[in-house]
Amino acid sequence: MSVFFVHGSVETSTETPYIKGLERAALKGWEKLTATESRIDSLEAAINELEDNPLYNAGLGSVLNRDGYVEVDGSIMDGETGKFAAVASMPLIRHAVSVAKKVMLETKHVVLAGEGAFLFAREKGFPVDNCITQEQLQSWQLAMDLQKSGQELVFSPYTGLRKETDTVGCVMLDDRGRLAAASSTGGSFLKLPGRVGDTPFIGGGIFASEHCAVVCTGRGEAFIQTLTAKFVDDGIQAGGHPEQVGREAIRRMFEKTGESGGLLVVDRHGRVAAVHNSDSFPVALVVDGKVKQVEVVQIDT
Ligand code: GLY
């Protein structure tokens, strides 16, 4: 059995275009796995599809930082080999997860950040792309105008003034029981330049092992401080069911930080869970190349 489980993050719309975009991404992942048998390439294909879709806060359509530009985080981890790589706070490049893959496969390093990550991406042939859409630019301009006139800013930390988009992530299982995870994000709206969220923190926003693959989303700082992705891995390793461990992880994160977020997990038996404590959490599940319905667990915190 192979599984691709994709999310469009908390506070994201569950309307048809958002769900269809996630389904397309999960199917792209499955198609790539079928063609190449590469877990890393299949995750890259799934996440690239979402980075190219301006509906989500990753790649094109990312939220702008305080100074009006985009900095992206991206990561990828293989459970079989334990290999992990990431880029953090990288400007002017759309496919953060592809740059993370290059870091994994073509350097001795694990994480590249900021200007160094950008220069590395350029060396590897990635085009310059400011990733800014008209909609996110308008969102930022409105926030600046409101700030100047002393008005309270009412916006989603994940999605800007549009409450409909955030980090994207994918967990997968191949038909030999091997697991992997990847994630990509523009981070949080109006973040300080240089701010890094949970996406490139191994054990914080992402983890994969021989037991499970996990990606998290929401207030990145909360997932880093609680090492939530590793908490899930520990729980599954100890024999927990993904849904039960996912519930415990989100409740624990909330109790320690008061924040909201969500996570996806798949274990080596193909059991999946999507758990969150926010308003919405769109996901798409593809098993053996077919879109399947899946229950999303919303915890009242
Ligand atoms: N969860 C995305 C971020 O905080 O950057």
py3Dmol code that shows the C-alpha trace and the ligand (Angstrom):
import py3Dmol

protein = """\
ATOM      1  CA  MET A   1       0.000   0.000   0.000  1.00  0.00           C
ATOM      2  CA  SER A   2       1.198   3.533  -0.729  1.00  0.00           C
ATOM      3  CA  VAL A   3      -0.154   6.644   1.020  1.00  0.00           C
ATOM      4  CA  PHE A   4       0.140  10.362   0.268  1.00  0.00           C
ATOM      5  CA  PHE A   5      -1.461  12.625   2.868  1.00  0.00           C
ATOM      6  CA  VAL A   6      -1.329  16.370   2.212  1.00  0.00           C
ATOM      7  CA  HIS A   7      -2.523  19.452   4.118  1.00  0.00           C
ATOM      8  CA  GLY A   8      -3.087  23.113   3.229  1.00  0.00           C
ATOM      9  CA  SER A   9      -2.752  24.193   6.864  1.00  0.00           C
ATOM     10  CA  VAL A  10      -4.929  25.498   9.639  1.00  0.00           C
ATOM     11  CA  GLU A  11      -7.235  28.453   9.022  1.00  0.00           C
ATOM     12  CA  THR A  12      -7.273  27.547   5.344  1.00  0.00           C
ATOM     13  CA  SER A  13     -10.527  27.354   3.430  1.00  0.00           C
ATOM     14  CA  THR A  14     -12.049  23.920   2.864  1.00  0.00           C
ATOM     15  CA  GLU A  15     -13.843  25.105  -0.285  1.00  0.00           C
ATOM     16  CA  THR A  16     -13.526  23.030  -3.441  1.00  0.00           C
ATOM     17  CA  PRO A  17     -10.546  24.805  -5.102  1.00  0.00           C
ATOM     18  CA  TYR A  18      -8.458  24.314  -1.956  1.00  0.00           C
ATOM     19  CA  ILE A  19      -9.376  20.634  -1.577  1.00  0.00           C
ATOM     20  CA  LYS A  20      -8.898  19.984  -5.299  1.00  0.00           C
ATOM     21  CA  GLY A  21      -5.457  21.615  -5.148  1.00  0.00           C
ATOM     22  CA  LEU A  22      -4.483  19.280  -2.305  1.00  0.00           C
ATOM     23  CA  GLU A  23      -5.837  16.222  -4.137  1.00  0.00           C
ATOM     24  CA  ARG A  24      -3.844  17.168  -7.251  1.00  0.00           C
ATOM     25  CA  ALA A  25      -0.714  17.455  -5.132  1.00  0.00           C
ATOM     26  CA  ALA A  26      -1.232  14.058  -3.461  1.00  0.00           C
ATOM     27  CA  LEU A  27      -1.842  12.451  -6.864  1.00  0.00           C
ATOM     28  CA  LYS A  28       1.294  14.098  -8.272  1.00  0.00           C
ATOM     29  CA  GLY A  29       3.240  12.559  -5.405  1.00  0.00           C
ATOM     30  CA  TRP A  30       1.805   9.116  -6.091  1.00  0.00           C
ATOM     31  CA  GLU A  31       2.470   9.416  -9.861  1.00  0.00           C
ATOM     32  CA  LYS A  32       6.090  10.366  -9.204  1.00  0.00           C
ATOM     33  CA  LEU A  33       6.550   7.500  -6.758  1.00  0.00           C
ATOM     34  CA  THR A  34       5.101   5.076  -9.299  1.00  0.00           C
ATOM     35  CA  ALA A  35       7.441   6.384 -11.996  1.00  0.00           C
ATOM     36  CA  THR A  36      10.650   6.688  -9.957  1.00  0.00           C
ATOM     37  CA  GLU A  37      10.215   4.738  -6.657  1.00  0.00           C
ATOM     38  CA  SER A  38      11.891   7.745  -5.028  1.00  0.00           C
ATOM     39  CA  ARG A  39      10.290   8.919  -1.792  1.00  0.00           C
ATOM     40  CA  ILE A  40      12.182  12.213  -1.909  1.00  0.00           C
ATOM     41  CA  ASP A  41      11.252  12.938  -5.546  1.00  0.00           C
ATOM     42  CA  SER A  42       7.633  12.052  -4.913  1.00  0.00           C
ATOM     43  CA  LEU A  43       7.411  14.427  -1.953  1.00  0.00           C
ATOM     44  CA  GLU A  44       9.079  17.134  -4.009  1.00  0.00           C
ATOM     45  CA  ALA A  45       6.480  16.679  -6.768  1.00  0.00           C
ATOM     46  CA  ALA A  46       3.598  16.933  -4.310  1.00  0.00           C
ATOM     47  CA  ILE A  47       4.944  20.026  -2.548  1.00  0.00           C
ATOM     48  CA  ASN A  48       6.025  21.784  -5.797  1.00  0.00           C
ATOM     49  CA  GLU A  49       2.424  21.523  -6.980  1.00  0.00           C
ATOM     50  CA  LEU A  50       1.309  23.460  -3.906  1.00  0.00           C
ATOM     51  CA  GLU A  51       4.202  25.952  -4.071  1.00  0.00           C
ATOM     52  CA  ASP A  52       3.046  26.791  -7.613  1.00  0.00           C
ATOM     53  CA  ASN A  53      -0.561  27.300  -6.496  1.00  0.00           C
ATOM     54  CA  PRO A  54      -1.143  30.860  -5.189  1.00  0.00           C
ATOM     55  CA  LEU A  55      -4.011  29.681  -2.943  1.00  0.00           C
ATOM     56  CA  TYR A  56      -1.532  28.449  -0.327  1.00  0.00           C
ATOM     57  CA  ASN A  57       1.077  30.205   1.784  1.00  0.00           C
ATOM     58  CA  ALA A  58       4.081  28.473   0.247  1.00  0.00           C
ATOM     59  CA  GLY A  59       6.154  29.458  -2.779  1.00  0.00           C
ATOM     60  CA  LEU A  60       4.022  31.704  -5.013  1.00  0.00           C
ATOM     61  CA  GLY A  61       1.395  33.421  -2.854  1.00  0.00           C
ATOM     62  CA  SER A  62       3.428  33.409   0.360  1.00  0.00           C
ATOM     63  CA  VAL A  63       2.629  36.009   3.009  1.00  0.00           C
ATOM     64  CA  LEU A  64       4.907  39.068   3.180  1.00  0.00           C
ATOM     65  CA  ASN A  65       7.138  39.856   6.118  1.00  0.00           C
ATOM     66  CA  ARG A  66       7.214  43.145   8.051  1.00  0.00           C
ATOM     67  CA  ASP A  67       9.388  44.785   5.401  1.00  0.00           C
ATOM     68  CA  GLY A  68       7.234  43.710   2.460  1.00  0.00           C
ATOM     69  CA  TYR A  69       9.038  40.736   0.974  1.00  0.00           C
ATOM     70  CA  VAL A  70       8.803  36.945   1.091  1.00  0.00           C
ATOM     71  CA  GLU A  71      11.182  34.603   2.915  1.00  0.00           C
ATOM     72  CA  VAL A  72      10.410  30.898   2.677  1.00  0.00           C
ATOM     73  CA  ASP A  73      11.214  27.836   4.803  1.00  0.00           C
ATOM     74  CA  GLY A  74      11.223  24.280   3.448  1.00  0.00           C
ATOM     75  CA  SER A  75      12.264  20.839   4.648  1.00  0.00           C
ATOM     76  CA  ILE A  76      12.350  17.195   3.739  1.00  0.00           C
ATOM     77  CA  MET A  77      13.078  14.054   5.787  1.00  0.00           C
ATOM     78  CA  ASP A  78      13.414  10.386   4.902  1.00  0.00           C
ATOM     79  CA  GLY A  79      12.424   7.944   7.626  1.00  0.00           C
ATOM     80  CA  GLU A  80      14.403   4.984   6.259  1.00  0.00           C
ATOM     81  CA  THR A  81      17.782   6.741   6.205  1.00  0.00           C
ATOM     82  CA  GLY A  82      17.084   9.409   8.863  1.00  0.00           C
ATOM     83  CA  LYS A  83      18.346  12.004   6.419  1.00  0.00           C
ATOM     84  CA  PHE A  84      16.980  15.505   6.897  1.00  0.00           C
ATOM     85  CA  ALA A  85      17.606  18.802   5.106  1.00  0.00           C
ATOM     86  CA  ALA A  86      16.092  22.257   5.142  1.00  0.00           C
ATOM     87  CA  VAL A  87      16.323  25.847   4.047  1.00  0.00           C
ATOM     88  CA  ALA A  88      15.279  28.673   6.324  1.00  0.00           C
ATOM     89  CA  SER A  89      14.316  32.286   5.735  1.00  0.00           C
ATOM     90  CA  MET A  90      15.331  32.076   2.069  1.00  0.00           C
ATOM     91  CA  PRO A  91      14.406  35.056  -0.161  1.00  0.00           C
ATOM     92  CA  LEU A  92      13.546  35.127  -3.862  1.00  0.00           C
ATOM     93  CA  ILE A  93      13.149  31.399  -4.559  1.00  0.00           C
ATOM     94  CA  ARG A  94       9.813  29.591  -5.033  1.00  0.00           C
ATOM     95  CA  HIS A  95      10.571  25.887  -4.538  1.00  0.00           C
ATOM     96  CA  ALA A  96      11.978  25.734  -1.017  1.00  0.00           C
ATOM     97  CA  VAL A  97      11.511  21.990  -0.807  1.00  0.00           C
ATOM     98  CA  SER A  98      13.538  21.445  -3.996  1.00  0.00           C
ATOM     99  CA  VAL A  99      16.397  23.505  -2.586  1.00  0.00           C
ATOM    100  CA  ALA A 100      16.188  21.461   0.639  1.00  0.00           C
ATOM    101  CA  LYS A 101      16.430  18.295  -1.488  1.00  0.00           C
ATOM    102  CA  LYS A 102      19.589  19.665  -3.147  1.00  0.00           C
ATOM    103  CA  VAL A 103      21.037  20.443   0.305  1.00  0.00           C
ATOM    104  CA  MET A 104      20.373  16.814   1.273  1.00  0.00           C
ATOM    105  CA  LEU A 105      21.746  15.222  -1.865  1.00  0.00           C
ATOM    106  CA  GLU A 106      24.537  17.574  -2.945  1.00  0.00           C
ATOM    107  CA  THR A 107      26.123  19.066   0.189  1.00  0.00           C
ATOM    108  CA  LYS A 108      27.581  17.919   3.490  1.00  0.00           C
ATOM    109  CA  HIS A 109      25.216  20.272   5.294  1.00  0.00           C
ATOM    110  CA  VAL A 110      21.779  19.918   6.796  1.00  0.00           C
ATOM    111  CA  VAL A 111      20.360  23.459   6.877  1.00  0.00           C
ATOM    112  CA  LEU A 112      21.122  26.542   4.796  1.00  0.00           C
ATOM    113  CA  ALA A 113      19.632  29.901   5.718  1.00  0.00           C
ATOM    114  CA  GLY A 114      19.011  33.382   4.355  1.00  0.00           C
ATOM    115  CA  GLU A 115      21.359  34.788   1.734  1.00  0.00           C
ATOM    116  CA  GLY A 116      23.476  31.610   1.740  1.00  0.00           C
ATOM    117  CA  ALA A 117      20.448  29.501   0.901  1.00  0.00           C
ATOM    118  CA  PHE A 118      19.529  31.921  -1.904  1.00  0.00           C
ATOM    119  CA  LEU A 119      23.060  31.874  -3.358  1.00  0.00           C
ATOM    120  CA  PHE A 120      23.145  28.071  -3.181  1.00  0.00           C
ATOM    121  CA  ALA A 121      19.791  27.887  -4.997  1.00  0.00           C
ATOM    122  CA  ARG A 122      21.058  30.229  -7.713  1.00  0.00           C
ATOM    123  CA  GLU A 123      24.209  28.103  -8.115  1.00  0.00           C
ATOM    124  CA  LYS A 124      21.941  25.097  -8.634  1.00  0.00           C
ATOM    125  CA  GLY A 125      19.984  26.918 -11.332  1.00  0.00           C
ATOM    126  CA  PHE A 126      16.822  27.945  -9.504  1.00  0.00           C
ATOM    127  CA  PRO A 127      15.274  31.111 -11.042  1.00  0.00           C
ATOM    128  CA  VAL A 128      14.837  34.325  -9.075  1.00  0.00           C
ATOM    129  CA  ASP A 129      11.205  34.722  -8.039  1.00  0.00           C
ATOM    130  CA  ASN A 130       9.840  37.210  -5.514  1.00  0.00           C
ATOM    131  CA  CYS A 131       6.812  34.896  -4.948  1.00  0.00           C
ATOM    132  CA  ILE A 132       4.580  37.951  -4.412  1.00  0.00           C
ATOM    133  CA  THR A 133       0.987  37.856  -5.640  1.00  0.00           C
ATOM    134  CA  GLN A 134      -1.162  40.975  -6.057  1.00  0.00           C
ATOM    135  CA  GLU A 135      -3.469  39.679  -3.339  1.00  0.00           C
ATOM    136  CA  GLN A 136      -0.734  39.254  -0.730  1.00  0.00           C
ATOM    137  CA  LEU A 137       0.808  42.623  -1.678  1.00  0.00           C
ATOM    138  CA  GLN A 138      -2.557  44.312  -1.134  1.00  0.00           C
ATOM    139  CA  SER A 139      -2.894  42.491   2.172  1.00  0.00           C
ATOM    140  CA  TRP A 140       0.480  43.856   3.293  1.00  0.00           C
ATOM    141  CA  GLN A 141      -0.286  47.395   2.053  1.00  0.00           C
ATOM    142  CA  LEU A 142      -3.568  47.401   3.940  1.00  0.00           C
ATOM    143  CA  ALA A 143      -1.816  46.220   7.095  1.00  0.00           C
ATOM    144  CA  MET A 144       0.734  49.054   6.736  1.00  0.00           C
ATOM    145  CA  ASP A 145      -2.053  51.641   6.212  1.00  0.00           C
ATOM    146  CA  LEU A 146      -3.928  50.386   9.257  1.00  0.00           C
ATOM    147  CA  GLN A 147      -0.771  50.492  11.326  1.00  0.00           C
ATOM    148  CA  LYS A 148       0.049  54.070  10.252  1.00  0.00           C
ATOM    149  CA  SER A 149      -3.431  55.261  11.161  1.00  0.00           C
ATOM    150  CA  GLY A 150      -3.123  53.588  14.564  1.00  0.00           C
ATOM    151  CA  GLN A 151      -5.902  51.089  13.898  1.00  0.00           C
ATOM    152  CA  GLU A 152      -5.896  47.604  15.307  1.00  0.00           C
ATOM    153  CA  LEU A 153      -4.658  44.966  12.879  1.00  0.00           C
ATOM    154  CA  VAL A 154      -7.147  42.157  12.447  1.00  0.00           C
ATOM    155  CA  PHE A 155      -5.435  39.415  10.508  1.00  0.00           C
ATOM    156  CA  SER A 156      -4.492  35.804  10.638  1.00  0.00           C
ATOM    157  CA  PRO A 157      -0.871  35.282  11.684  1.00  0.00           C
ATOM    158  CA  TYR A 158      -0.743  32.420   9.204  1.00  0.00           C
ATOM    159  CA  THR A 159      -2.528  33.867   6.232  1.00  0.00           C
ATOM    160  CA  GLY A 160      -2.423  37.642   6.330  1.00  0.00           C
ATOM    161  CA  LEU A 161      -5.678  39.528   5.896  1.00  0.00           C
ATOM    162  CA  ARG A 162      -6.998  36.684   3.799  1.00  0.00           C
ATOM    163  CA  LYS A 163      -7.966  33.917   6.229  1.00  0.00           C
ATOM    164  CA  GLU A 164      -7.530  31.211   3.700  1.00  0.00           C
ATOM    165  CA  THR A 165      -4.001  29.899   3.359  1.00  0.00           C
ATOM    166  CA  ASP A 166      -0.890  28.710   5.232  1.00  0.00           C
ATOM    167  CA  THR A 167       1.984  26.199   5.288  1.00  0.00           C
ATOM    168  CA  VAL A 168       1.678  23.076   3.156  1.00  0.00           C
ATOM    169  CA  GLY A 169       2.941  19.626   4.093  1.00  0.00           C
ATOM    170  CA  CYS A 170       2.912  16.010   2.954  1.00  0.00           C
ATOM    171  CA  VAL A 171       3.592  12.681   4.660  1.00  0.00           C
ATOM    172  CA  MET A 172       3.951   9.486   2.661  1.00  0.00           C
ATOM    173  CA  LEU A 173       4.358   5.724   2.932  1.00  0.00           C
ATOM    174  CA  ASP A 174       5.603   3.582   0.061  1.00  0.00           C
ATOM    175  CA  ASP A 175       4.508   0.028  -0.653  1.00  0.00           C
ATOM    176  CA  ARG A 176       7.594  -1.319   1.102  1.00  0.00           C
ATOM    177  CA  GLY A 177       6.568   0.350   4.373  1.00  0.00           C
ATOM    178  CA  ARG A 178       9.038   3.228   4.186  1.00  0.00           C
ATOM    179  CA  LEU A 179       8.069   6.698   5.365  1.00  0.00           C
ATOM    180  CA  ALA A 180       9.013  10.304   4.553  1.00  0.00           C
ATOM    181  CA  ALA A 181       7.794  13.877   5.089  1.00  0.00           C
ATOM    182  CA  ALA A 182       8.173  17.330   3.536  1.00  0.00           C
ATOM    183  CA  SER A 183       6.903  20.824   4.217  1.00  0.00           C
ATOM    184  CA  SER A 184       7.077  24.335   2.739  1.00  0.00           C
ATOM    185  CA  THR A 185       5.883  27.749   3.910  1.00  0.00           C
ATOM    186  CA  GLY A 186       6.061  31.508   3.575  1.00  0.00           C
ATOM    187  CA  GLY A 187       5.846  31.561   7.388  1.00  0.00           C
ATOM    188  CA  SER A 188       3.777  34.088   9.320  1.00  0.00           C
ATOM    189  CA  PHE A 189       2.385  37.397   8.026  1.00  0.00           C
ATOM    190  CA  LEU A 190       4.418  40.489   9.063  1.00  0.00           C
ATOM    191  CA  LYS A 191       7.117  38.330  10.667  1.00  0.00           C
ATOM    192  CA  LEU A 192      10.438  40.008  11.344  1.00  0.00           C
ATOM    193  CA  PRO A 193      12.925  39.523   8.492  1.00  0.00           C
ATOM    194  CA  GLY A 194      14.998  36.445   9.377  1.00  0.00           C
ATOM    195  CA  ARG A 195      12.263  34.814  11.447  1.00  0.00           C
ATOM    196  CA  VAL A 196      12.220  31.023  11.075  1.00  0.00           C
ATOM    197  CA  GLY A 197       9.119  28.904  11.745  1.00  0.00           C
ATOM    198  CA  ASP A 198       8.744  25.232  12.651  1.00  0.00           C
ATOM    199  CA  THR A 199       8.981  23.885   9.091  1.00  0.00           C
ATOM    200  CA  PRO A 200      12.793  23.568   9.001  1.00  0.00           C
ATOM    201  CA  PHE A 201      13.073  22.384  12.651  1.00  0.00           C
ATOM    202  CA  ILE A 202      13.613  18.639  12.783  1.00  0.00           C
ATOM    203  CA  GLY A 203      11.440  17.312  15.607  1.00  0.00           C
ATOM    204  CA  GLY A 204       9.528  20.614  15.810  1.00  0.00           C
ATOM    205  CA  GLY A 205       7.512  20.888  12.598  1.00  0.00           C
ATOM    206  CA  ILE A 206       8.623  17.723  10.816  1.00  0.00           C
ATOM    207  CA  PHE A 207       9.889  14.225  11.581  1.00  0.00           C
ATOM    208  CA  ALA A 208      10.136  10.855   9.830  1.00  0.00           C
ATOM    209  CA  SER A 209      11.439   7.528  11.084  1.00  0.00           C
ATOM    210  CA  GLU A 210      10.771   3.838  10.514  1.00  0.00           C
ATOM    211  CA  HIS A 211       7.687   4.277  12.727  1.00  0.00           C
ATOM    212  CA  CYS A 212       5.890   7.264  11.242  1.00  0.00           C
ATOM    213  CA  ALA A 213       6.073  10.513   9.258  1.00  0.00           C
ATOM    214  CA  VAL A 214       4.741  13.765  10.737  1.00  0.00           C
ATOM    215  CA  VAL A 215       4.292  17.369   9.558  1.00  0.00           C
ATOM    216  CA  CYS A 216       2.927  20.214  11.677  1.00  0.00           C
ATOM    217  CA  THR A 217       1.430  23.612  10.910  1.00  0.00           C
ATOM    218  CA  GLY A 218       0.127  26.628  12.777  1.00  0.00           C
ATOM    219  CA  ARG A 219       2.051  28.935  15.083  1.00  0.00           C
ATOM    220  CA  GLY A 220       5.573  27.726  14.297  1.00  0.00           C
ATOM    221  CA  GLU A 221       7.106  28.996  17.516  1.00  0.00           C
ATOM    222  CA  ALA A 222       4.776  26.741  19.534  1.00  0.00           C
ATOM    223  CA  PHE A 223       5.756  23.613  17.600  1.00  0.00           C
ATOM    224  CA  ILE A 224       9.462  24.365  17.921  1.00  0.00           C
ATOM    225  CA  GLN A 225       9.242  24.927  21.684  1.00  0.00           C
ATOM    226  CA  THR A 226       7.261  21.744  22.288  1.00  0.00           C
ATOM    227  CA  LEU A 227       9.104  19.484  19.804  1.00  0.00           C
ATOM    228  CA  THR A 228       5.703  18.283  18.745  1.00  0.00           C
ATOM    229  CA  ALA A 229       6.725  16.253  15.678  1.00  0.00           C
ATOM    230  CA  LYS A 230       9.173  14.200  17.768  1.00  0.00           C
ATOM    231  CA  PHE A 231       6.572  13.828  20.521  1.00  0.00           C
ATOM    232  CA  VAL A 232       4.309  12.171  17.941  1.00  0.00           C
ATOM    233  CA  ASP A 233       7.094   9.870  16.773  1.00  0.00           C
ATOM    234  CA  ASP A 234       7.839   8.845  20.377  1.00  0.00           C
ATOM    235  CA  GLY A 235       4.143   8.107  20.990  1.00  0.00           C
ATOM    236  CA  ILE A 236       3.814   5.934  17.881  1.00  0.00           C
ATOM    237  CA  GLN A 237       7.064   4.154  18.675  1.00  0.00           C
ATOM    238  CA  ALA A 238       5.608   3.358  22.107  1.00  0.00           C
ATOM    239  CA  GLY A 239       2.651   1.662  20.433  1.00  0.00           C
ATOM    240  CA  GLY A 240       0.147   4.528  20.193  1.00  0.00           C
ATOM    241  CA  HIS A 241      -2.410   4.885  17.421  1.00  0.00           C
ATOM    242  CA  PRO A 242      -1.807   7.938  15.191  1.00  0.00           C
ATOM    243  CA  GLU A 243      -5.122   9.550  16.112  1.00  0.00           C
ATOM    244  CA  GLN A 244      -4.673   9.092  19.852  1.00  0.00           C
ATOM    245  CA  VAL A 245      -1.070  10.354  19.740  1.00  0.00           C
ATOM    246  CA  GLY A 246      -2.046  13.249  17.445  1.00  0.00           C
ATOM    247  CA  ARG A 247      -4.767  14.318  19.888  1.00  0.00           C
ATOM    248  CA  GLU A 248      -2.317  14.167  22.811  1.00  0.00           C
ATOM    249  CA  ALA A 249       0.257  16.159  20.841  1.00  0.00           C
ATOM    250  CA  ILE A 250      -2.087  19.002  19.895  1.00  0.00           C
ATOM    251  CA  ARG A 251      -3.535  19.177  23.407  1.00  0.00           C
ATOM    252  CA  ARG A 252      -0.044  19.211  24.925  1.00  0.00           C
ATOM    253  CA  MET A 253       1.097  21.932  22.493  1.00  0.00           C
ATOM    254  CA  PHE A 254      -1.944  24.021  23.433  1.00  0.00           C
ATOM    255  CA  GLU A 255      -1.487  23.487  27.174  1.00  0.00           C
ATOM    256  CA  LYS A 256       2.156  24.542  27.023  1.00  0.00           C
ATOM    257  CA  THR A 257       1.769  27.511  24.659  1.00  0.00           C
ATOM    258  CA  GLY A 258      -1.906  28.482  24.310  1.00  0.00           C
ATOM    259  CA  GLU A 259      -1.495  28.403  20.513  1.00  0.00           C
ATOM    260  CA  SER A 260      -3.348  26.696  17.707  1.00  0.00           C
ATOM    261  CA  GLY A 261      -2.193  24.396  14.951  1.00  0.00           C
ATOM    262  CA  GLY A 262      -2.528  21.026  13.334  1.00  0.00           C
ATOM    263  CA  LEU A 263      -0.595  17.962  12.280  1.00  0.00           C
ATOM    264  CA  LEU A 264      -0.683  15.066   9.842  1.00  0.00           C
ATOM    265  CA  VAL A 265       0.732  11.667  10.621  1.00  0.00           C
ATOM    266  CA  VAL A 266       0.997   8.329   8.820  1.00  0.00           C
ATOM    267  CA  ASP A 267       2.463   5.237  10.455  1.00  0.00           C
ATOM    268  CA  ARG A 268       4.158   2.228   8.877  1.00  0.00           C
ATOM    269  CA  HIS A 269       0.852   0.317   8.809  1.00  0.00           C
ATOM    270  CA  GLY A 270      -0.699   3.079   6.684  1.00  0.00           C
ATOM    271  CA  ARG A 271      -2.863   4.384   9.530  1.00  0.00           C
ATOM    272  CA  VAL A 272      -3.322   8.151   9.212  1.00  0.00           C
ATOM    273  CA  ALA A 273      -4.553  11.014  11.376  1.00  0.00           C
ATOM    274  CA  ALA A 274      -5.179  14.729  10.845  1.00  0.00           C
ATOM    275  CA  VAL A 275      -5.689  16.588  14.131  1.00  0.00           C
ATOM    276  CA  HIS A 276      -5.992  20.333  14.856  1.00  0.00           C
ATOM    277  CA  ASN A 277      -7.401  22.851  17.326  1.00  0.00           C
ATOM    278  CA  SER A 278      -8.223  25.682  14.902  1.00  0.00           C
ATOM    279  CA  ASP A 279     -11.174  26.692  12.704  1.00  0.00           C
ATOM    280  CA  SER A 280     -10.365  24.554   9.683  1.00  0.00           C
ATOM    281  CA  PHE A 281      -7.765  22.123   8.357  1.00  0.00           C
ATOM    282  CA  PRO A 282      -8.155  20.987   4.734  1.00  0.00           C
ATOM    283  CA  VAL A 283      -6.426  17.729   3.837  1.00  0.00           C
ATOM    284  CA  ALA A 284      -6.351  15.215   0.985  1.00  0.00           C
ATOM    285  CA  LEU A 285      -5.544  11.519   1.189  1.00  0.00           C
ATOM    286  CA  VAL A 286      -4.492   9.328  -1.722  1.00  0.00           C
ATOM    287  CA  VAL A 287      -4.129   5.564  -1.129  1.00  0.00           C
ATOM    288  CA  ASP A 288      -2.746   3.461  -3.982  1.00  0.00           C
ATOM    289  CA  GLY A 289      -3.454   6.267  -6.440  1.00  0.00           C
ATOM    290  CA  LYS A 290      -7.077   6.825  -5.351  1.00  0.00           C
ATOM    291  CA  VAL A 291      -8.496   9.815  -3.479  1.00  0.00           C
ATOM    292  CA  LYS A 292     -10.036   8.637  -0.179  1.00  0.00           C
ATOM    293  CA  GLN A 293     -12.256  10.420   2.318  1.00  0.00           C
ATOM    294  CA  VAL A 294     -10.662  10.934   5.720  1.00  0.00           C
ATOM    295  CA  GLU A 295     -11.963  12.297   9.012  1.00  0.00           C
ATOM    296  CA  VAL A 296     -10.224  15.426  10.290  1.00  0.00           C
ATOM    297  CA  VAL A 297     -10.209  15.548  14.093  1.00  0.00           C
ATOM    298  CA  GLN A 298     -10.896  18.991  15.583  1.00  0.00           C
ATOM    299  CA  ILE A 299      -9.987  19.328  19.247  1.00  0.00           C
ATOM    300  CA  ASP A 300     -11.808  21.847  21.388  1.00  0.00           C
ATOM    301  CA  THR A 301      -9.107  23.642  23.428  1.00  0.00           C
TER     302      THR A 301
END
"""
ligand_1 = """\
5
LIG
N 3.838 26.997 10.622
C 4.459 27.929 9.780
C 5.278 28.908 10.462
O 5.056 29.250 11.598
O 6.186 29.387 9.865
"""
view = py3Dmol.view(width=600, height=400)
view.addModel(protein, "pdb")
view.setStyle({"model": 0}, {"cartoon": {"style": "trace"}})
view.addModel(ligand_1, "xyz")
view.setStyle({"model": 1}, {"stick": {}})
view.zoomTo()
view.show()
